[in-house]
């Protein structure tokens, strides 16, 4: 700050703040509103009092290292959320929602709920590798302020029985997992749990399903292929992003897709659309030898790794030494892979049962659509709607 020659004693101009913080105008205005700092008009320009400007700069500098690209800007996320709410018809008026407060694109969930008219949104957070409680609180507040719904959201670090006893919808979100027997037993009889993805993707370690059955509390999945959500269309670009990250062009690459679930068609469509030659196999044993550039593994997780020593030996016999085994979904025994001197990507395995690449890595759109759809499916069941094969809601 000492290098800036202030023309206005006792003030920093907006131009000064832009130069000092390296943030854009919109970020500074949103941060000032979040912190309750006034931007005044003095001497023919917009200014902030010096003491408040230093507080604003401290906040902006602290968030600089995690600054998101323009596609993730608060103003754009609010626009995407409005479109998704309109497309799904989400209406949470008179409802209370318990969800998470998170970083990046995953921070939209409480904002969507509040924008859709929820009476109260409790957003639980805790420290994680993606950000501190303070980081997440700042991001959630920034989004809520941009959307004009800050008054409807409480950011909490503890979920009390009093909160649980008044909840209509609980989301199966990362910070809240696992949804235990104790949590479920404190919910009202009318509560609904939003799975936030398709019912067939249910993971037993996330939710105590027996407790839900005993309490007659529905666990509601969302049809990700429904036209109002259409998250499956992003699986091809997501797989392409993972292949690009490991150094493959996709275009003119020969790719073997090992997939035993509904991901096959959208992944193939996305990769073929980028010029790849793709052959799909329902299991590893069906794969034949070829000059493969990559083998994409997208298998439904099971109790044991889907790729073990037998599968690794088959890969070694079917692919050239320079090919890469790319884990998209489905657990792999990395020791088995390494025993055959196979190349594997990503270098670090995901948590058991989870995808190896996050939808948010290709932008916020699929996350906004998925979170909105997940809430809409739960709202539909909470209001007495029934699940149907082509509808939005699915029951676990």
C-alpha positions in Angstrom: 0.0 0.0 0.0 3.0 2.4 0.6 3.7 2.4 -3.1 0.4 4.0 -4.0 0.4 7.8 -4.0 -3.0 8.7 -2.7 -4.4 11.9 -4.1 -7.2 12.0 -1.5 -6.0 12.2 2.1 -7.9 9.8 4.3 -9.4 7.8 1.3 -8.5 5.2 -1.2 -10.1 5.6 -4.6 -11.8 2.6 -6.3 -9.0 2.9 -8.9 -6.4 2.5 -6.1 -8.2 -0.6 -4.7 -8.3 -2.2 -8.2 -4.5 -1.6 -8.6 -3.6 -2.9 -5.1 -5.8 -5.9 -5.0 -5.7 -7.2 -8.6 -9.4 -8.0 -8.3 -12.0 -6.8 -10.7 -14.6 -4.1 -10.0 -17.4 -6.5 -9.3 -15.3 -8.5 -6.7 -14.5 -5.3 -4.8 -18.1 -4.1 -4.7 -19.3 -7.5 -3.5 -16.6 -7.8 -0.9 -17.4 -4.3 0.4 -21.1 -5.1 0.6 -20.3 -8.3 2.4 -18.1 -6.5 5.0 -20.5 -3.6 5.4 -18.0 -1.1 3.9 -19.5 2.0 2.2 -18.2 3.1 -1.2 -18.8 6.9 -1.2 -18.7 9.5 -3.9 -16.3 12.2 -3.0 -14.2 14.7 -5.1 -15.9 13.4 -8.2 -14.9 9.7 -7.8 -15.8 6.6 -5.8 -13.7 6.3 -2.6 -13.4 4.2 0.6 -12.2 5.6 3.9 -8.6 4.6 4.6 -9.3 2.5 7.7 -12.1 0.6 5.9 -10.0 0.3 2.7 -7.3 -1.5 4.7 -9.8 -3.9 6.1 -11.2 -4.5 2.6 -7.7 -5.0 1.1 -6.8 -7.5 3.8 -10.0 -9.5 2.9 -9.2 -9.3 -0.8 -5.6 -10.3 -0.4 -6.5 -13.2 1.8 -8.9 -14.5 -0.9 -6.5 -13.8 -3.8 -4.8 -17.2 -3.7 -8.1 -18.9 -4.2 -9.4 -16.5 -6.8 -11.6 -18.4 -9.3 -11.6 -18.0 -13.1 -14.2 -15.7 -14.7 -16.5 -18.7 -15.4 -16.9 -19.1 -11.6 -17.6 -15.5 -10.8 -20.4 -14.8 -8.3 -22.5 -12.8 -10.8 -22.3 -15.7 -13.3 -23.1 -18.3 -10.7 -26.2 -16.4 -9.7 -27.3 -16.2 -13.4 -26.8 -20.0 -13.7 -28.7 -20.7 -10.5 -31.7 -18.5 -11.7 -31.9 -20.4 -15.0 -31.7 -23.8 -13.3 -34.4 -22.9 -10.7 -36.6 -21.8 -13.6 -35.9 -24.9 -15.7 -36.7 -27.3 -12.9 -39.5 -25.3 -11.2 -37.9 -25.6 -7.8 -40.0 -24.0 -5.1 -38.9 -24.4 -1.5 -41.3 -21.8 0.0 -42.2 -22.6 3.6 -39.5 -25.2 3.8 -36.3 -25.5 5.9 -33.3 -27.0 4.3 -30.1 -28.5 5.9 -27.2 -28.6 3.5 -23.5 -27.8 3.4 -21.5 -24.6 2.8 -18.6 -25.5 0.6 -16.0 -24.0 -1.7 -16.0 -23.3 -5.4 -18.9 -24.5 -7.5 -20.1 -26.7 -4.6 -20.9 -23.5 -2.6 -24.1 -23.0 -4.7 -26.4 -25.4 -2.8 -27.5 -23.2 0.1 -27.8 -20.3 -2.3 -30.1 -22.2 -4.7 -32.3 -23.3 -1.8 -32.6 -19.7 -0.5 -33.2 -18.3 -4.0 -36.0 -20.9 -4.4 -37.8 -19.4 -1.5 -36.7 -21.6 1.4 -37.9 -20.2 4.8 -34.5 -21.0 6.3 -31.3 -22.6 5.0 -28.8 -24.1 7.5 -25.4 -24.5 5.8 -23.1 -26.7 7.7 -19.3 -26.5 7.1 -16.1 -27.7 8.6 -12.4 -27.4 7.6 -11.3 -29.5 4.6 -8.5 -29.7 2.0 -10.6 -27.4 -0.2 -10.7 -24.6 2.3 -11.0 -23.4 5.9 -14.2 -22.5 7.7 -13.4 -18.9 7.2 -12.7 -19.3 3.5 -16.0 -21.2 3.0 -17.9 -18.6 5.1 -16.6 -15.8 3.0 -17.4 -17.5 -0.3 -20.9 -18.4 0.9 -21.6 -14.9 2.1 -20.3 -13.5 -1.2 -22.6 -15.7 -3.2 -25.5 -15.0 -0.9 -25.0 -11.3 -1.1 -24.8 -11.3 -4.9 -28.1 -13.3 -5.0 -29.8 -11.1 -2.4 -30.5 -14.0 0.0 -28.0 -13.6 2.8 -30.8 -13.0 5.4 -32.1 -16.5 4.8 -28.9 -18.5 5.3 -27.2 -19.5 8.5 -23.7 -20.9 8.3 -23.2 -23.4 11.1 -20.4 -25.6 12.5 -22.6 -27.8 14.6 -25.9 -29.5 13.7 -28.1 -29.4 16.8 -31.2 -31.6 17.5 -33.2 -28.4 17.4 -32.2 -27.7 13.8 -32.8 -31.4 12.8 -36.3 -31.3 14.4 -37.4 -28.6 12.1 -35.9 -29.7 8.8 -37.9 -30.5 5.6 -35.0 -31.5 3.4 -31.5 -32.8 4.2 -29.0 -33.0 1.4 -26.5 -35.9 1.2 -23.6 -33.4 0.9 -19.9 -33.9 1.6 -19.6 -32.0 4.9 -22.8 -33.6 6.3 -21.8 -37.2 5.5 -22.3 -39.7 6.8 -26.0 -39.3 7.6 -26.0 -41.4 10.7 -28.7 -43.2 12.7 -28.5 -40.4 15.3 -29.0 -37.7 12.8 -31.9 -39.5 11.1 -33.6 -40.3 14.4 -33.8 -36.5 15.2 -35.6 -35.7 11.9 -39.3 -35.1 11.8 -41.5 -37.8 10.2 -42.2 -35.6 7.2 -38.5 -35.0 6.3 -36.9 -36.1 3.0 -33.2 -36.9 2.3 -32.0 -35.6 -1.1 -29.4 -38.0 -2.4 -28.2 -35.4 -4.9 -27.4 -37.9 -7.6 -29.0 -40.9 -9.3 -30.5 -43.6 -7.1 -28.4 -46.4 -8.6 -25.3 -44.5 -7.6 -26.2 -44.8 -3.9 -23.3 -45.6 -1.5 -24.2 -47.4 1.7 -21.4 -45.6 3.6 -23.1 -42.2 3.0 -26.5 -42.8 4.6 -27.9 -45.2 7.1 -30.6 -46.6 4.9 -31.9 -49.0 7.5 -32.6 -46.0 9.8 -34.4 -44.2 7.0 -36.5 -47.3 6.3 -37.4 -47.7 10.0 -38.4 -44.0 10.1 -40.1 -44.1 6.7 -38.0 -41.2 5.6 -37.5 -41.3 1.8 -34.1 -41.1 0.2 -34.7 -39.4 -3.1 -32.3 -39.6 -6.1 -32.5 -37.3 -9.1 -32.8 -38.3 -12.7 -29.7 -36.7 -14.1 -30.8 -37.4 -17.7 -34.0 -35.4 -17.3 -34.1 -32.6 -19.8 -34.3 -30.0 -17.0 -31.1 -31.3 -15.4 -29.1 -33.2 -18.2 -25.9 -33.7 -16.2 -25.1 -36.8 -18.1 -24.3 -34.7 -21.2 -21.3 -33.3 -19.3 -19.7 -36.7 -18.7 -18.1 -36.8 -22.2 -16.5 -33.4 -21.7 -15.4 -34.4 -18.2 -13.7 -37.6 -19.5 -12.0 -35.5 -22.2 -10.8 -33.1 -19.6 -9.2 -36.0 -17.6 -7.6 -37.3 -20.8 -6.3 -33.9 -21.7 -4.8 -33.5 -18.2 -2.8 -36.7 -18.6 -1.4 -35.5 -21.9 -3.7 -37.1 -24.5 -5.2 -35.1 -27.3 -8.4 -37.3 -27.6 -8.7 -36.3 -31.2 -7.4 -39.3 -33.3 -6.7 -41.3 -30.2 -7.8 -44.9 -29.9 -9.6 -45.4 -26.6 -11.0 -48.5 -24.9 -13.9 -47.6 -22.6 -14.6 -50.2 -19.9 -18.0 -49.4 -18.7 -20.9 -51.4 -17.2 -23.4 -48.7 -16.4 -25.4 -45.8 -17.9 -22.2 -43.7 -18.4 -21.3 -45.5 -21.6 -23.3 -43.6 -24.1 -22.6 -40.0 -22.9 -18.9 -40.7 -22.5 -18.7 -42.3 -26.0 -20.7 -39.4 -27.5 -18.4 -36.8 -26.0 -15.1 -38.5 -27.0 -16.2 -39.5 -30.5 -17.4 -35.9 -31.0 -13.8 -34.7 -30.4 -12.5 -37.1 -33.0 -11.5 -40.2 -30.9 -12.0 -43.7 -32.0 -13.7 -45.4 -29.1 -14.7 -49.0 -28.5 -16.8 -49.9 -25.4 -16.5 -53.1 -23.4 -18.8 -54.1 -20.4 -15.9 -55.8 -18.6 -12.1 -56.0 -18.8 -12.2 -59.7 -20.1 -14.0 -58.6 -23.2 -11.3 -56.1 -24.3 -9.2 -57.2 -27.3 -5.7 -56.1 -28.2 -5.1 -53.0 -30.3 -2.9 -49.9 -30.5 -4.7 -48.3 -27.7 -3.7 -44.8 -26.5 -5.8 -45.1 -23.4 -8.1 -47.4 -21.4 -10.8 -45.4 -19.6 -12.2 -47.3 -16.6 -15.8 -46.3 -15.7 -17.1 -49.2 -13.6 -19.7 -49.3 -10.9 -17.9 -49.5 -7.6 -18.2 -52.7 -5.6 -17.0 -54.1 -2.2 -13.7 -55.1 -3.9 -11.6 -53.0 -6.4 -13.0 -53.5 -9.9 -9.5 -53.6 -11.2 -7.3 -56.2 -9.4 -4.4 -58.4 -10.4 -6.3 -60.5 -13.0 -7.6 -57.3 -14.7 -4.2 -55.7 -14.6 -2.6 -58.8 -16.3 -5.3 -58.7 -19.0 -4.6 -55.0 -19.6 -0.8 -55.7 -19.9 -1.6 -58.3 -22.6 -4.0 -56.1 -24.5 -2.3 -52.6 -24.7 1.0 -51.2 -25.8 3.5 -50.1 -23.1 2.9 -46.4 -23.7 -0.9 -46.6 -23.2 -2.5 -45.1 -20.1 -5.1 -46.6 -17.8 -7.4 -43.7 -16.9 -9.5 -44.1 -13.8 -12.8 -42.3 -14.3 -15.0 -44.3 -11.8 -14.6 -47.6 -10.1 -11.9 -48.5 -7.6 -8.6 -49.8 -8.8 -5.9 -51.7 -6.9 -3.0 -49.5 -7.6 -0.5 -52.1 -6.5 -2.0 -54.5 -9.1 -1.6 -51.9 -11.8 2.0 -51.1 -10.8 2.9 -54.8 -10.7 2.3 -54.9 -14.5 4.3 -51.6 -15.0 1.2 -50.0 -16.4 0.8 -46.2 -16.7 -2.1 -44.9 -14.6 -3.9 -41.6 -14.3 -4.6 -39.8 -12.0 -1.5 -40.4 -10.0 -3.5 -40.1 -6.7 -6.5 -42.4 -6.3 -9.9 -40.9 -5.3 -11.7 -41.9 -2.1 -13.3 -45.4 -2.4 -16.4 -45.4 -4.5 -15.9 -41.8 -5.8 -15.2 -40.5 -9.2 -11.6 -39.7 -10.0 -12.5 -36.3 -11.6 -14.9 -33.7 -10.3 -17.7 -32.3 -12.5 -16.6 -28.8 -11.3 -13.3 -29.2 -13.2 -15.1 -28.3 -16.4 -17.0 -25.4 -15.0 -19.9 -24.7 -12.6 -22.8 -25.5 -15.0 -23.1 -29.3 -14.2 -22.9 -28.6 -10.5 -25.5 -25.9 -10.5 -27.8 -28.2 -12.6 -27.2 -31.2 -10.4 -27.7 -29.4 -7.1 -30.9 -27.7 -8.3 -32.2 -31.0 -9.7 -31.4 -32.8 -6.4 -33.3 -30.3 -4.4 -36.2 -30.3 -6.9 -36.5 -34.1 -6.7 -36.6 -34.0 -2.9 -39.1 -31.1 -2.9 -41.4 -33.1 -5.3 -41.5 -36.1 -2.9 -41.8 -33.8 0.2 -44.9 -32.3 -1.3 -46.5 -35.7 -2.0 -45.3 -36.3 -5.5 -44.5 -39.9 -6.6 -41.4 -41.1 -8.4 -41.8 -42.3 -12.0 -39.4 -43.8 -14.6 -39.2 -40.6 -16.8 -39.7 -38.1 -14.0 -37.2 -36.1 -12.0 -37.4 -38.0 -8.7 -36.1 -41.5 -8.0 -36.4 -43.5 -4.8 -33.5 -45.5 -3.3 
